[in-house]
């Protein structure tokens, strides 16, 4: 990974951390890393298996943090434009617990918290209707929806269309599926024992998040009490996702996920240099990051609404530029990356508030706007609450 722009210009040593290196963080500077070039492999070289002599056997895995975030492959055509690969750097998975704009305890306006929960409900509802959702990417699982998410799908549908006379049945369904997903995977029998891959753990975490969303904010006393007892599990699972992603990139493990799962899926953090594989790696990366963010903010929102404050869940980087999450194809995604290269391709949870000063609502996607309103409240940013 190359030194950041500020350190390079000053000819100073860069710690190469994300979202900001130590020097930029200490001086309050904007920390940006230079773009690198993705070179797409030609059909000829791909079929013959020929690679340049300076290409290691693990080329394209992007597993070593000290290596430049670039992919080397033979190409006889025009290379794809430069792309910032920050999301495949192991350091980008570190959760920032200390930041000048982060406090140990947070307390945000109720209007922003309720707005965020309403948006989250809408995203889950859109997902169950097969529509574009800012929560679960439409290309993440393809037609191979994991069983735990099938349960979450059924539970949310039953709850959403329940009436006052049968809602207790829907909540019973949620209760049963919650117990099932927790029993199906405990952390000690998951990654440590090698029984589950990160894709499986991501789906289970997303399912538990949906169950928590229903039970925490329904108003049913029993459901809320049960959900509060599961809060630690959800946060632990979300943190484990981040740790596993970093470990995967550091180890350089390259799994043939298409052999493990017969249906078209997006399940790996590695790419081979093509636009399509880079898009899939980004989808998987961004899905993990958004799941972690939503889990922490949802639990924090409940705590603030209940007792007026909450421990700060921390900060990570994510992608917030409009048009990237909802891109329908690798080509559309890459085109949007290039169109948006002058805007913020990478955002930090802790710095979302800066969008008020240096960005327009139309520059970022709905997920980013929801995070901004979460911390600032409806009163400070009413124009950010509407979709484009």
C-alpha positions in Angstrom: 0.0 0.0 0.0 1.4 3.4 -1.0 1.9 6.3 1.3 -0.9 8.8 1.5 -0.9 12.0 -0.6 -0.1 14.3 2.3 2.9 12.3 3.5 4.2 11.9 0.0 4.1 15.6 -0.6 5.8 16.3 2.7 8.3 13.4 2.1 7.4 12.1 5.5 7.1 8.4 6.6 3.5 7.2 6.4 2.0 4.6 8.7 -0.5 3.7 5.9 -3.4 3.2 8.2 -7.1 3.6 7.3 -9.2 5.7 7.6 -6.2 8.0 8.3 -2.5 7.5 8.9 -1.0 8.5 12.3 0.5 11.7 10.9 -2.7 13.0 9.2 -4.8 11.9 12.2 -2.6 13.8 14.6 -2.4 17.0 12.5 -6.1 16.9 11.5 -5.3 16.6 7.8 -7.5 14.9 5.2 -5.9 11.5 4.5 -6.2 10.3 1.0 -4.4 7.5 -0.8 -3.4 7.6 -4.5 -5.4 5.6 -7.0 -3.9 2.5 -8.6 -4.6 0.9 -11.9 -6.5 -2.3 -12.4 -5.3 -4.3 -15.4 -7.8 -6.7 -16.9 -6.4 -10.1 -18.0 -6.9 -10.9 -21.7 -8.7 -14.0 -22.7 -5.5 -15.3 -24.3 -3.3 -15.0 -21.2 -6.1 -16.2 -18.9 -6.6 -19.4 -21.0 -2.9 -20.1 -21.2 -2.2 -19.3 -17.6 0.8 -17.2 -18.6 1.8 -14.4 -16.1 4.6 -11.9 -16.2 7.8 -13.0 -14.5 7.4 -10.4 -11.8 3.9 -11.7 -10.8 3.8 -13.8 -7.6 1.8 -17.0 -7.5 -0.8 -15.2 -5.4 -1.2 -12.3 -7.8 -4.5 -10.6 -7.5 -5.2 -11.8 -4.0 -4.3 -8.4 -2.5 -3.5 -10.2 0.7 -0.3 -8.4 1.8 -0.9 -5.0 3.3 2.7 -3.9 2.6 2.3 -4.6 -1.1 0.8 -1.9 -3.5 -2.9 -2.4 -3.9 -2.7 -3.3 -7.5 -3.3 -6.3 -9.6 -0.7 -7.5 -12.2 -1.8 -9.5 -15.2 -1.0 -9.7 -18.9 -3.1 -7.4 -21.1 -3.1 -6.7 -24.8 -5.9 -4.3 -24.6 -6.5 -1.0 -22.9 -6.3 -1.3 -19.1 -9.3 -0.4 -17.0 -9.1 3.1 -15.4 -7.5 3.5 -11.9 -9.5 2.3 -9.0 -8.9 3.0 -5.3 -8.7 -0.4 -3.7 -8.7 0.8 -0.1 -11.5 -1.7 0.7 -9.1 -4.7 0.2 -6.4 -3.4 2.5 -6.2 -5.4 5.8 -5.9 -2.1 7.8 -9.3 -0.9 6.4 -11.0 -3.6 8.6 -9.6 -2.1 11.8 -12.4 -0.6 14.0 -11.4 2.9 15.1 -12.3 3.2 18.7 -10.6 6.5 19.4 -11.1 9.6 17.2 -11.3 13.3 17.8 -15.0 13.3 16.9 -15.8 10.1 18.8 -16.7 10.1 22.4 -16.8 7.2 24.8 -20.5 7.8 25.3 -22.8 9.1 22.6 -26.3 10.8 22.7 -27.9 11.7 19.4 -31.3 13.5 18.7 -34.3 11.1 18.9 -35.5 12.3 15.6 -32.4 11.1 13.8 -32.5 7.7 15.6 -36.1 7.1 14.8 -35.5 8.2 11.2 -32.7 5.6 10.9 -34.8 2.8 12.3 -37.6 3.7 9.9 -35.2 3.6 7.0 -33.8 0.3 8.2 -37.3 -1.2 8.3 -37.9 0.1 4.8 -34.7 -1.5 3.5 -35.6 -4.9 4.9 -39.1 -4.6 3.5 -37.6 -3.7 0.1 -35.4 -6.8 0.3 -38.3 -9.1 1.0 -40.1 -7.6 -2.0 -37.2 -8.3 -4.3 -36.5 -4.6 -4.7 -33.2 -2.7 -4.4 -32.2 -2.4 -0.7 -29.4 -0.6 1.1 -29.2 -3.5 3.5 -28.7 -6.8 1.6 -27.2 -6.3 -1.9 -29.2 -8.0 -4.7 -26.0 -9.6 -6.1 -24.7 -10.9 -2.7 -26.4 -14.3 -2.6 -28.0 -14.5 -6.0 -30.5 -17.4 -6.1 -28.7 -19.2 -3.3 -30.3 -17.5 -0.3 -28.9 -19.1 2.9 -31.5 -20.9 5.1 -31.1 -18.4 8.0 -32.0 -15.5 5.7 -35.0 -17.5 4.4 -36.1 -17.7 8.0 -35.6 -14.0 8.4 -37.5 -13.3 5.2 -40.5 -15.4 6.4 -40.4 -13.9 9.8 -40.3 -10.3 8.6 -43.1 -10.9 6.1 -45.3 -12.5 8.8 -44.6 -9.6 11.2 -45.0 -6.9 8.6 -48.5 -8.1 7.5 -49.7 -9.2 11.0 -52.7 -7.6 12.7 -53.3 -6.8 16.3 -55.1 -10.1 16.7 -52.3 -12.3 15.3 -49.1 -10.3 15.9 -48.3 -12.6 18.8 -48.0 -15.4 16.3 -45.6 -13.5 14.2 -43.5 -12.6 17.3 -43.5 -16.3 18.2 -42.1 -17.1 14.8 -39.3 -14.5 15.2 -38.6 -15.9 18.7 -38.2 -19.4 17.3 -36.0 -18.5 14.4 -33.8 -16.4 16.7 -33.1 -19.3 18.9 -32.4 -21.5 15.9 -29.9 -19.1 14.3 -28.0 -18.7 17.6 -28.0 -22.4 18.2 -26.8 -23.1 14.7 -23.6 -21.1 15.2 -21.8 -20.1 18.3 -18.5 -18.3 17.9 -16.5 -21.0 19.5 -17.8 -23.6 17.0 -17.6 -21.2 14.0 -14.4 -19.7 12.7 -12.2 -21.2 15.4 -13.3 -24.7 14.5 -13.2 -24.0 10.8 -16.8 -25.1 10.3 -18.1 -21.9 8.8 -16.8 -19.5 6.2 -17.3 -15.7 6.3 -20.2 -15.9 3.8 -22.2 -18.1 6.2 -21.4 -16.0 9.2 -22.4 -12.8 7.3 -25.8 -14.3 6.4 -26.4 -15.4 10.0 -25.4 -12.0 11.3 -27.8 -10.3 8.9 -30.6 -12.7 9.9 -30.1 -12.0 13.6 -30.0 -8.2 12.9 -33.4 -8.5 11.3 -34.8 -10.4 14.3 -33.3 -7.8 16.6 -34.9 -5.0 14.6 -38.3 -6.5 15.0 -38.1 -7.3 18.7 -36.3 -4.2 20.0 -38.7 -1.7 18.5 -42.0 -3.5 18.4 -43.1 -2.5 21.9 -43.9 -6.0 23.1 -42.4 -6.2 26.5 -41.4 -9.9 26.3 -39.9 -9.5 22.8 -37.9 -6.5 23.9 -36.5 -8.2 26.9 -35.4 -11.2 24.9 -33.8 -9.0 22.3 -31.9 -7.1 24.9 -30.4 -10.4 26.1 -29.2 -11.0 22.6 -27.6 -7.6 22.0 -24.1 -8.8 23.0 -24.3 -11.8 20.6 -25.2 -9.6 17.6 -22.3 -7.1 18.3 -19.9 -10.0 18.9 -20.9 -11.6 15.6 -20.5 -8.3 13.7 -17.1 -7.7 15.2 -16.1 -11.2 14.3 -17.1 -10.5 10.7 -14.6 -7.6 10.6 -11.8 -9.7 12.2 -12.4 -12.6 9.8 -12.3 -10.3 6.8 -9.0 -8.8 7.9 -7.5 -12.3 8.6 -8.6 -13.6 5.2 -6.8 -10.7 3.4 -3.7 -11.0 5.6 -3.4 -14.8 5.2 -3.8 -14.6 1.4 -6.2 -17.6 1.5 -7.8 -18.0 -1.9 -10.9 -20.2 -1.8 -12.8 -21.4 -4.9 -16.2 -20.3 -3.6 -17.9 -21.2 -6.9 -17.1 -24.8 -6.1 -18.4 -24.6 -2.6 -21.7 -23.0 -3.7 -23.2 -24.1 -7.0 -25.2 -20.9 -7.6 -23.7 -17.6 -8.7 -22.7 -15.9 -5.5 -20.5 -13.0 -4.3 -18.5 -14.6 -1.6 -14.8 -13.7 -1.7 -12.6 -10.7 -0.9 -10.1 -11.5 -3.7 -10.1 -10.6 -7.3 -8.2 -11.7 -10.4 -7.8 -8.3 -12.1 -11.1 -8.2 -14.0 -13.7 -5.6 -13.5 -16.3 -8.3 -12.7 -14.2 -9.9 -9.9 -13.4 -6.5 -8.5 -17.1 -5.6 -8.4 -17.9 -8.9 -6.6 -15.1 -8.3 -4.1 -16.4 -4.8 -3.4 -20.0 -6.0 -3.0 -18.9 -8.6 -0.5 -16.6 -6.1 1.3 -19.3 -3.4 1.4 -22.0 -5.9 2.6 -19.8 -6.8 5.6 -19.1 -3.2 6.4 -22.7 -2.1 6.2 -23.8 -5.0 8.3 -21.3 -4.0 11.0 -22.4 -0.4 10.9 -26.1 -1.1 11.0 -25.7 -3.6 13.9 -23.8 -1.1 16.0 -26.0 1.9 15.2 -29.2 0.0 15.7 -28.2 -1.3 19.1 -26.9 2.2 20.1 -30.2 3.8 18.9 -32.1 1.5 21.2 -29.8 2.3 24.1 -30.1 6.0 23.6 -33.9 6.0 23.3 -34.1 3.8 26.4 -31.6 5.6 28.7 -30.4 8.7 27.0 -26.9 7.5 26.0 -24.9 4.6 24.6 -21.3 3.4 24.3 -19.8 4.5 21.0 -19.7 1.5 18.6 -16.6 2.9 16.9 -15.9 3.9 13.3 -14.9 2.2 10.0 -14.7 3.2 6.4 -17.4 2.4 3.9 -18.4 3.5 0.4 -21.1 6.1 0.2 -20.9 7.6 -3.3 -24.3 7.6 -5.1 -24.7 5.0 -7.8 -22.2 2.4 -6.7 -24.3 0.2 -4.4 -27.2 0.1 -6.8 -25.1 -0.5 -10.0 -26.7 -3.2 -12.0 -23.5 -4.6 -13.6 -19.7 -4.5 -13.3 -19.5 -2.1 -16.2 -22.0 0.2 -14.7 -20.2 0.1 -11.3 -16.8 0.8 -12.9 -18.3 3.7 -14.9 -19.7 5.2 -11.8 -16.4 4.8 -10.0 -14.8 6.8 -12.7 -17.5 9.5 -12.8 -17.3 9.9 -9.1 -13.5 9.9 -8.8 -13.5 13.6 -7.8 -16.0 12.9 -5.0 -15.5 10.9 -1.8 -15.3 7.2 -2.8 -14.4 6.4 0.8 -16.3 7.7 3.9 -15.7 7.2 7.6 -18.5 6.8 10.1 -16.8 9.4 12.3 -16.6 11.9 9.5 -20.0 11.6 8.0 -20.9 15.0 9.5 -18.5 16.6 7.1 -20.9 15.9 4.3 -22.9 18.9 5.4 -20.1 21.2 4.5 -18.4 19.6 1.5 -21.0 17.5 -0.3 -24.6 17.7 -1.7 -27.3 15.2 -0.9 -27.2 14.1 -4.5 -23.5 13.2 -4.2 -24.0 10.3 -1.8 -26.4 7.4 -1.5 -29.3 6.8 0.8 -27.3 4.8 3.3 -24.8 7.7 3.8 -27.7 10.2 4.2 -29.3 8.0 6.8 -26.1 7.9 8.8 -25.8 11.6 8.6 -29.4 12.2 9.9 -28.8 9.5 12.6 -26.1 11.7 14.2 -27.5 15.2 13.4 -31.2 14.8 13.7 -34.0 15.7 11.2 -33.9 19.4 12.3 -30.3 20.0 11.1 -30.5 18.3 7.7 -34.1 18.1 6.4 -33.0 18.2 2.8 -30.8 15.1 3.3 -33.8 13.1 4.3 -35.4 12.9 0.9 -34.2 10.5 -1.8 -33.2 11.8 -5.2 
